[in-house]
Amino acid sequence: MAKSPSLTNFISRISSKIPSFQQDTKKGKKTASPIPPSLKLVFFIVDWHRTDIVTDVFAEEKVRFNFISMGKGTASSDIVNLLGIGTGEKAVIACLEQAIGVPVLMKEVRKKLMQKTPGAGIAFSISLSAINDPALLVFKQSIHKNEKVAAELGLKPGSLTAKSQTKNEGENMANTATHDLIISIVNQGYSDDFMNTAREAGASGGTVLNARGQAHEGAVKFFGISVQEEKEIILILSPREKKVEIMQAVCEAHGLNSKAHGIVFSLPVDNVMGLSFE
């Protein structure tokens, strides 16, 4: 009876992948297998009617695996014209891209969005720690294209790989990242109060997504709360120095002991770029 494939056949740890070795039958030597490319999840938050502009760039740049969600902007009026994350319907567009291609992709999107009036949107990226192998294979097939990009940018060979990312980027991420993405999940109807609290603590704005919540019965009993199915996910891009104050304020006012039953956590982000400026 055949054995079931192990989990490692389906999952690759992006940030800690160790190259395997294969026997070269012609020369009798062992050679290292290619190191998986460094991947990032790139987010673009733009006005909903500009979604096609971003996706058209994705098609031109042969971007793989992109996802679109509709959200609601909640920014204060003084930054609406700055970053384009004000009120109204927003598109939250996420895609996977090799690290070496992220700056180029962001610049191409910004170029297409550039208009006489500011407020095109904002973009940022988050490093991945693991991905399933079939998806990773798609990126491995474009490794030569990205090596060419690396050469044009004056980067050293191998600088776009997961190994180099761990050495040059991953170890210093916590110390060098200037922004964090604060992600909050609250019961439906509490996002406005939540954002009012966040603004008072220093947040400039956020984007709200509708979601559906589910929890194991044990979690409900542990927290002593009832799980409401309809949820709101609130995304706040915050400068690192303001993150703690914002998270403390919203947790105190809208945490698990409140009617909002909020859960709050944050992720370090990089390549933060306003899409309105050169």
N, C-alpha and C positions, 0 to 999 in steps of 0.2 A: 504494500500500500504506500502510495507516494506521501511524502511529508508535506505539511502545509508550509508555504513560504513564510519566512520569518518577517517580523516587522521591519527589520533593517533593509529588506529588499524593496520596501515601499517608501521609506522615509530617509532623507539625507539631512544631517545636521550641518547647516550652512556655515555656521561660525566656528565649528570645531572638526570639520571633516578632515580625516587623515588620509593622504593618498595611499591607495593600495598598490601592490606590485604584481606585474604579470610577467610570465616567462617569455622571452624573445626566442622563439624556436630556431631562428636563423643564426643568431650570434651566441645563444646560450646564456644571455644575460637577462637580469631582471630590470624592468623599466617601470617607472612610476606612472600610474594612471593619471589622467588630467585632474587637477583640483577643481571642484565645482566653482562656478563663477559666483561672486558676491552679488546677492539680490537685495532689492529694497522694494517696499510697498510705498508707492508714490500717491499722494492725495492732491487733488485739485478741487477747490471750492469756488464755484463761479455762479453767476446768475443762471437760472434754469434755461433761459432762451439762448445762452451761449454754449450749451452742452455740445452741439454739433461741431462747433469750432474746435473744441478740445479733441473730440473723437476723430475728426478729420486728420488732425496732427498725428494721432495714434496710428491711423491707417498709413499715413505717409512714412512714419518712422518704424512701421512694422512692430508696434507694441502688442504684446500678447497678454491675454487674461486681464481685461478691464471690466469694471463693475460700476454701475451708476445707481445712486439712490437720490430721492428727492428729499430735501430738508427745508427748514425755515431759518432764515437769518435773524439774529437777535442783537446785532452790534449797536453800540451807542452812536448817536448822530455825528460825533466829532471824528469818527474813523470810517464812516461809510464811504466817503470819497477817497480814503487812503488805500484801503485793502479790498474793497468790494465785498465785504462780508456783513452788509447791513441787513435790514429787514426785507421780507419778500421771499419768494420761492428760490431755493438754491439747489444746485446739483453738486453732490459729493461724489466725485469720480475717483476711483482707486484703480491702480494698475500695477503690475509687476514689471520691474525693469532691472537690468544689471546696473550695479553701482556706477560704473564708468559712463553709462549713458544717461544718468539722471540729470546732470546739469544741462546737457544738450537738449534733452526732452523739455525741460522747464523753459529754457530760452526760446525754443521753437513755439511752445504754447503761448508764451508771453508776447512773442513777435506777432502772432496771429490775432491776439486779443487787443493789442495796442490800438487805442482810439484817441481822439482829441480829448475826451473826458476821461478822468481816471476812474478807478473802481472796477478793474477787470477781475479781481479775485486774489486768491492766495494759494500757494503750493508748498508742500513739505514732504519729507520722506521718513520712513522708519525702517531700520535694518531688520531682516528676517533671521531667525535662528535655525529654522528647519523648513523643509518642503518635501512633498512627495516626489519620488524619483521620476515618474513619467513627465511631470511638469518641468523638473529640472533638466531633463534631457532636451527639451525644446530650447532651452537657453544655451546648453552646451553646443548645439548645432550652429549657433551664431557667434561662437567664441572668436573666430578669425576676424569677423567684422569689427568686434570690439577691441581686438588687439590693434587693428588699424587705427581706431579712434584713440586708443591709448598712445600710440606712436605720434599721432598728430598733436596730442595735448602735451607731449613731452614726458609721459609717464614711463616708468621702468617696466620691462616685461614682467608679467605676473602680478602687476599692481591692481588688476581688476578681479583677482581671485579671492575666494573666501579666506584662504590662508593669510594673504597679505592684509585683508580687512581686519582679521583678528589681531594681527600684530600691530598694524599702523593705526587702525581706527577703533576697533572694539575695546582695546585696553584703555583708551583715553576718552571714550565716548561720554562717560559720566562726568568727566572734568571739563570737556570742551564744548558740549552741547549748550547752546544758548537758550533753547526753548524746550518746553514740554507740552505734550498733548494731554490735557486733563479730560478723561472720559467719565461721564456720570450717567447712571441709569436710574430714573425716577418713575414713579407712577404717573400715568397720563394726567395732564392738567396742572402739573406743578412746575413746569419748565420756566414759566414767566417769573414766579417767585424765586426759583432757584437762580435765574440769571440776575435778578435784582440784587440778591445777596452777593453773587460773584462779582458784579460790577462794583459794589461798595467795597469789596476787598481788593480791587485792582484789576479785574478782568476787563478787557476792552470789548469783548463780544463773543459770540459763539454760534453754533449751528445745531439745530434740533432735528433729530430723525425719529420717526415713529417706529416702534418695534413691538414685538410680542414676547412676553416673559414666560418662562417655565422654570420650575425649581423642583428638586427632589423633596419628598415629604419630610425627610430628615432635616433639610435646610430650613424649611418653614418652622418646624418645631424648635430648632436650635436658636433661630433668631426671634422666635415668638411673634412672627408676623404672618399675615395672609398674603399670598402671592396674587397680585392683580395682573391679569393677562396683558392688558394694554400698557405699554411702557413708552417712555421717551428717552432717547439717548442724546446727551448733550456733549458736544465737542467744543472744547475751549483751548485755543492755542495761546499759551502763556509764556512770557519771558521767565527764565528759570528763577530769577530772584523773587518773583511774585507767586510762584507756584504754591509754596507751603501755606502762605497766608490765605490764598483763595481756597485751597482744599480744606483747611481748618474751618474757615467760615461756613462753607456750604455743608460740611459734615455736621457741624453743631446745629445748624438751622434745618437741614433737610436730610439728615442721616437716617439710619435704620429705625431709630426711635421716634421719628416724626411720621406724619401722614404720607409724606412723599416716599418714605422707605428707600432713600437714596443709597446707592453704592458708588463710591468714587475711587478712581485710581489714575495713575499717570504713566506715560511712556516718553522717553527721550526722543526727540526728533532732530533731524538735520536737514540741510539744503533748504532752509526756510527762504521763500522768495515771494515778494509781492509781484503780481503779474501785470502791474501797470507801468513799471519803470524800466529803463535801460540800465 
